[in-house]
Amino acid sequence: MGKRYRTYGYQFKKDLVDQIDGGLLSVNQAAREHSITPSLIKRWADQVHEGTLVNKPTAKEKALERDLERYKKKVGELTLANDLLKKTIESSQRMRRLNSCVVTQGALDRSKEPAK
C-alpha cells in the first residue's frame, strides 16, 4: 500500500506564513504545532514571498466541478425536452380547436342543399 501524503490548502499555507511573518509564531513552533517539517514551511514562505504559491483546486473541488458541469448539461437537456412537450401540447390543442365543430340540425340541412 502506498504512502498517503497530507495535503494542505492554499489558505492554510498563506495563513501560517502570515503568522510567522507577523511574529506570532516561529518556523519551529509552527512545525511542532502542525507536525510539519520546518523545510516545508520555509518552502511555502518562499513561494508566498515570490508570489508563486498557487491556489490549485483540490481533488474534491475538481470532482464537484465535474458534477456541476454534468448537472448543468442534464438541466439543459430537461429544459429542452420540457419546452418541446409544451409546444406539442399547444399544437395538439390548437389542432383540436380547428378540427372541432358542432354540427347542428340547421347546418346539416344546409349542407344537403344543392350548391348554388
C-alpha positions, 0 to 999 in steps of 0.5 A: 500500500502506498504512502498517503501524503497530507495535503494542505490548502492554499489558505492554510499555507498563506495563513501560517506564513502570515503568522510567522511573518507577523511574529506570532509564531516561529518556523519551529513552533509552527512545525511542532504545532502542525507536525510539519517539517520546518523545510516545508514551511520555509518552502511555502514562505518562499513561494508566498514571498515570490508570489508563486504559491498557487491556489490549485483546486483540490481533488474534491473541488475538481470532482464537484466541478465535474458534477456541476458541469454534468448537472448543468448539461442534464438541466439543459437537456430537461429544459429542452425536452420540457419546452418541446412537450409544451409546444406539442401540447399547444399544437395538439390543442390548437389542432383540436380547436380547428378540427372541432365543430358542432354540427347542428340540425340547421347546418346539416340541412344546409349542407344537403342543399344543392350548391348554388 
